[in-house]
Amino acid sequence: MPDYGHDLRFGSFLTPAGAVPEQAVDLARVSEDAGLDLVTFQDHPYQPAFLDTWTLLSYVAARTERVHLSANVANLPLRPPAVLARAAASLDLLSGGRFELGLGAGAFWEAIEAMGGRRLAPAQAVTALDEAIDVIRGVWDAGNQDRFRVDGTYYQVNGAKRGPAPAHDIGIWLGAYKPRMLRLVGAKADGWLPSLSYLESLDQLDAGNAVIDEAARAAGREPAAVRRMLNVAGRFGAPGDQPLSGTPEQWAERLAAISLRHGVSTYILMSDDPEALRTFGRQVAPAVRELVAAGRAGR
């Protein structure tokens, strides 16, 4: 039963809907008022029904005070890493250290290609993401006087100026499921961010943890350097056939069991329902914290 020692955090995963632009901002503020720690948005730049996620994150940062913000996850093929790094550091500085960087290798390649992006095979996309992380961390390393150079297959930097440095150590969180991506999480990332709905079973968390832990140790890192996160969805009310359903107490028992068994320390609710967000923040989150604290103390 892994325990990576992280404090429990809870957040929301929202749709950057363009039909009612203020709705996304209102839901972010509902999330903050409900006590959630994190607000995230989908990032699909090729989707004309969505607001641009980066613009929205900047606007939401100005309309909130406490919550941390992230894309869930940023579409790397349409966001060049050196520019993305400067944008992330800038938003972190402007928000008082409240930005985190969720990153994805890419999906929906036809839509990406239609927007002028480069279509990559799965293995190529992982290599590109690996190179991008080096570029991003190199830009943030503003105090380093060495010549900044990344000579990758997909991304190159040849003497670019570093900086600005972000206000805090921005976490890089990767959405990952397959072994090569999981090894990259262990070697270079600060968080593993899968979605419960994409897992065949919770046993896949154990398998992923094992790959990440091994890769972290091989890279000279402690496995605890990687926060284990999970996007979750379900409904409150009568129990049903969804992975998460039932009363807030039943949700809390289920999530606490996942934390104690699989080491997950961040749960992000995929919902645009303000009442569900309030219930998650005000009832589920405190109960999970209490149950996990009791479970850890009893070990």
Buried (B, 14 or more C-beta within 10 A) or exposed (E): EBBBEBEBBBBBBBBBBBEEEEBBBEBBBBBBBBBBBBBBBBBBBBBEEBBBBBEBBBBBBEEBEEBBBBBBBBBBBBBEBBEBBBBBBBBBBBBEEBBBBBBBBBBEBEBBBEEEBBEBEBEBBBBBBBBBBBBBBBBBBEEEEEEBEBEBEBBEBEEBEBBBBBBBEBBBBBBBBEEBBBBBBBBBBBBBBBBBEEBEEBEBBBBBBBBBBBBBEEEEBEBBBBBBBBBBBBBBEEEEEEBBBBBBEBBBBBBBBBBBBBBBBBBBBBBBBBEBBBBBBBBBBBBBBEBBEEBEEEE
